[in-house]
């Protein structure tokens, strides 16, 4: 049962919470002489991990019958019967009761953000996920709240608002890509498994993906030479190719390889994407902390 519970909490999706570290990295507060900003960010990361797990448990409880009819989701612990409904419900409730107060202890603003995150995800699980376009925008809001959460637990000095724009666009890109992959996988039975897919079709999703992918590249490019906290020699512009490749690679995976139903799985399994993200991270650290 413990194994089933851990699987239902979806630890593989905790990779989404790395957006919490955007503040400490891009505000250039990683230091060998002051670990406090990093430690506070790590604490915020784990709070978001556990809170998002409670959301996944609640979502699976709400979608229980639909998941049992889904070709892959029927194997989830709750849908398959490996994890009793009562255990999932008590775990989700227990996490919320413990984690929200801890978030307020870390920072009052951070506590408010985690509470808002939980409430909008409850609304998403209940009915907003059935509304086309709004469903993906709520997903994007979750990523923005993660970034905002990271900002509130440290004293930011040079964090650029451009990063909120980039995060929003990137999350929309991933969200529409996920919907496209689901529509392709489920084909004519798509709306019976996820009702919101009845409001999408491939031409619409391809147009939306084109809009947000190009906007993401443009917004990130503007960030690299207009944000006030970047090196004066504009070396941050050297990271643009890594961002472009990552976006192009994901587009290749969802349109050619017919993948993308779970972006976090792709992040953990696609080696070219992993190498690109690693090189991007190294480039950012090098530019911020050694070539400044």
C-alpha positions in Angstrom: 0.0 0.0 0.0 2.9 2.4 0.8 4.3 1.8 -2.7 0.9 2.5 -4.2 0.5 5.7 -2.2 3.9 7.0 -3.2 3.1 6.3 -6.9 -0.3 8.1 -6.5 1.6 11.1 -5.1 3.4 11.2 -8.5 7.0 12.1 -7.3 8.1 12.1 -11.0 6.0 15.2 -11.4 7.9 17.0 -8.7 10.2 18.2 -11.4 7.7 20.9 -12.1 8.5 22.5 -8.8 12.1 23.4 -9.9 10.5 26.7 -11.0 10.6 27.6 -7.3 14.4 28.0 -7.7 14.1 30.6 -10.5 14.3 33.4 -8.0 17.4 32.3 -6.2 19.2 31.5 -9.4 18.2 34.4 -11.6 18.5 36.9 -8.7 22.1 35.7 -8.5 21.8 34.7 -4.8 23.6 31.4 -5.0 26.7 31.9 -2.8 29.2 29.8 -0.9 29.1 32.5 1.9 25.4 32.7 2.4 23.3 29.5 2.2 20.1 31.0 3.6 18.4 31.9 0.3 19.1 28.4 -1.1 17.9 26.6 2.0 14.7 28.7 2.1 14.2 27.9 -1.6 14.7 24.2 -0.9 12.1 24.4 1.8 9.7 26.0 -0.5 10.4 23.4 -3.1 9.5 20.5 -0.8 6.4 22.3 0.4 5.2 22.6 -3.2 6.1 19.0 -3.8 3.9 17.7 -1.0 1.1 20.2 -1.7 1.0 19.2 -5.4 0.9 15.6 -4.4 -2.2 16.2 -2.3 -3.7 17.9 -5.4 -2.9 14.8 -7.5 -4.6 12.5 -4.9 -7.7 14.7 -4.8 -7.8 14.9 -8.6 -7.5 11.1 -9.0 -10.4 10.7 -6.5 -12.6 13.1 -8.5 -11.6 11.4 -11.8 -11.9 7.8 -10.4 -14.5 6.6 -12.9 -13.1 8.4 -15.9 -9.6 7.0 -15.1 -10.9 3.5 -15.0 -12.1 3.9 -18.6 -8.8 5.5 -19.8 -6.3 3.2 -21.6 -3.3 4.2 -19.4 -4.8 6.0 -16.4 -6.7 2.9 -15.4 -3.4 1.6 -14.1 -3.1 4.4 -11.5 -3.1 3.2 -7.9 -6.6 4.5 -7.0 -8.3 3.6 -10.3 -6.8 0.1 -10.2 -7.8 -0.5 -6.6 -4.3 -0.8 -5.3 -4.7 2.2 -3.1 -8.0 2.4 -1.0 -10.0 5.6 -1.5 -10.1 6.2 2.3 -6.3 6.1 2.5 -5.9 8.5 -0.4 -8.4 10.9 1.1 -6.8 10.9 4.5 -3.4 11.4 3.1 -4.4 14.3 0.9 -6.2 16.0 3.8 -3.3 15.4 6.2 -0.8 16.9 3.9 -2.9 20.1 3.5 -3.4 20.5 7.2 0.3 20.2 7.9 1.9 21.9 4.8 -0.2 25.1 4.6 0.8 26.2 8.2 4.4 25.4 7.5 4.3 27.6 4.4 3.0 30.5 6.5 5.9 29.9 8.9 8.4 30.2 6.0 6.8 33.4 4.8 3.4 35.0 5.1 3.3 35.8 1.4 4.5 32.3 0.6 1.7 30.9 2.7 -0.9 33.0 0.8 0.6 31.8 -2.5 0.5 28.1 -1.5 -3.1 28.5 -0.3 -4.1 30.2 -3.6 -2.3 27.4 -5.5 -4.2 24.8 -3.6 -7.6 26.5 -4.1 -7.3 27.1 -7.8 -6.2 23.5 -8.2 -9.3 22.4 -6.3 -11.4 24.5 -8.7 -9.4 23.0 -11.6 -10.1 19.5 -10.5 -13.7 20.2 -9.8 -14.8 22.0 -13.0 -12.3 24.4 -14.6 -10.5 21.5 -16.3 -13.6 21.0 -18.4 -13.5 24.5 -19.9 -11.3 24.7 -23.1 -8.5 27.3 -22.9 -9.2 28.0 -19.2 -7.9 24.6 -18.4 -4.5 25.2 -19.8 -4.4 28.8 -18.4 -5.0 27.4 -14.9 -2.1 25.0 -15.5 0.1 27.9 -16.5 -1.0 29.9 -13.4 0.3 27.0 -11.3 3.8 27.5 -12.8 3.7 31.2 -12.3 2.7 30.7 -8.6 5.7 28.4 -8.2 8.0 31.2 -9.4 6.2 33.8 -7.3 6.6 31.4 -4.3 10.3 31.3 -4.8 10.4 35.1 -4.9 8.6 35.5 -1.6 10.8 33.3 0.5 14.0 35.3 -0.2 14.8 39.0 -0.4 15.0 39.5 -4.2 17.0 42.4 -5.5 17.3 42.0 -9.2 14.6 39.5 -10.2 13.1 40.5 -13.6 9.3 40.6 -14.3 10.2 39.2 -17.7 10.7 35.8 -16.1 7.0 35.8 -15.2 6.1 36.4 -18.8 8.5 33.6 -20.0 7.2 31.2 -17.4 3.5 31.9 -18.4 4.2 31.4 -22.1 6.4 28.3 -21.6 3.7 26.7 -19.4 1.0 27.5 -22.0 3.2 25.9 -24.6 3.6 22.7 -22.5 -0.1 22.6 -21.7 -1.3 22.9 -25.3 1.3 20.3 -26.3 -0.1 18.0 -23.7 -3.6 18.5 -24.9 -2.4 17.8 -28.5 -0.8 14.5 -27.4 -3.9 13.4 -25.5 -6.1 14.2 -28.5 -3.8 12.2 -30.8 -3.6 9.3 -28.4 -7.3 8.9 -27.6 -8.5 9.8 -31.2 -12.3 9.5 -31.5 -12.7 8.5 -27.9 -10.9 11.6 -26.6 -13.9 13.5 -25.1 -15.1 10.4 -23.3 -11.8 10.2 -21.4 -11.3 14.0 -20.9 -14.3 16.1 -21.6 -12.4 19.2 -22.3 -10.8 17.6 -25.4 -14.2 18.0 -27.1 -13.4 21.7 -27.3 -10.1 21.2 -29.1 -8.9 19.9 -32.4 -5.5 19.5 -33.9 -5.6 22.6 -36.2 -6.5 24.8 -33.3 -3.9 23.3 -31.0 -1.2 23.6 -33.6 -2.0 27.3 -34.1 -2.0 27.9 -30.3 1.3 26.0 -30.0 2.8 28.1 -32.8 1.7 31.3 -31.1 3.0 30.5 -27.6 6.2 28.9 -28.8 7.3 31.9 -30.9 6.2 34.2 -28.1 8.2 32.3 -25.6 11.4 32.6 -27.7 10.7 36.3 -28.2 10.0 37.0 -24.6 13.1 35.2 -23.4 15.2 37.0 -26.0 13.9 40.3 -24.7 14.7 39.2 -21.2 18.3 38.4 -22.1 19.2 41.9 -23.2 16.7 44.1 -21.3 16.6 42.8 -17.8 18.4 45.1 -15.3 20.3 42.3 -13.4 22.1 40.8 -16.3 25.8 41.3 -17.2 26.4 44.5 -19.1 28.2 42.6 -22.0 24.9 40.8 -22.9 26.5 37.4 -22.6 23.1 36.1 -21.4 22.0 36.2 -25.1 24.3 33.2 -25.6 21.6 31.0 -23.8 18.9 31.8 -26.4 19.9 28.8 -28.7 19.4 26.4 -25.8 15.9 27.7 -25.2 15.1 27.5 -28.9 16.4 23.9 -29.1 14.3 22.9 -26.1 11.2 24.3 -27.6 11.9 22.8 -31.0 12.7 19.4 -29.4 9.4 19.3 -27.5 7.6 20.2 -30.7 9.4 17.4 -32.5 8.4 14.9 -29.8 4.7 15.8 -29.8 4.3 16.1 -33.6 6.7 13.5 -35.0 7.1 11.0 -32.1 3.4 11.4 -31.0 4.6 11.9 -27.4 4.0 14.7 -24.9 1.0 13.5 -22.9 3.2 13.8 -19.8 5.9 16.5 -20.2 7.5 15.6 -16.9 8.0 12.0 -18.2 9.7 13.4 -21.3 12.0 15.4 -19.2 13.1 12.3 -17.3 13.4 10.1 -20.4 14.5 12.2 -23.4 18.3 12.4 -23.4 18.6 15.2 -26.0 16.3 17.3 -23.9 18.1 16.5 -20.7 21.5 17.4 -22.3 20.0 20.7 -23.5 18.7 21.6 -20.1 22.0 20.7 -18.5 23.9 22.8 -20.9 21.5 25.7 -20.4 21.8 25.5 -16.6 25.6 25.4 -16.8 25.6 28.4 -19.2 23.4 30.4 -16.9 25.6 29.7 -13.8 28.7 30.4 -15.8 27.4 33.8 -17.1 25.9 34.9 -13.8 28.6 33.8 -11.4 31.9 33.7 -13.3 31.5 36.1 -16.3 29.7 38.8 -14.5 
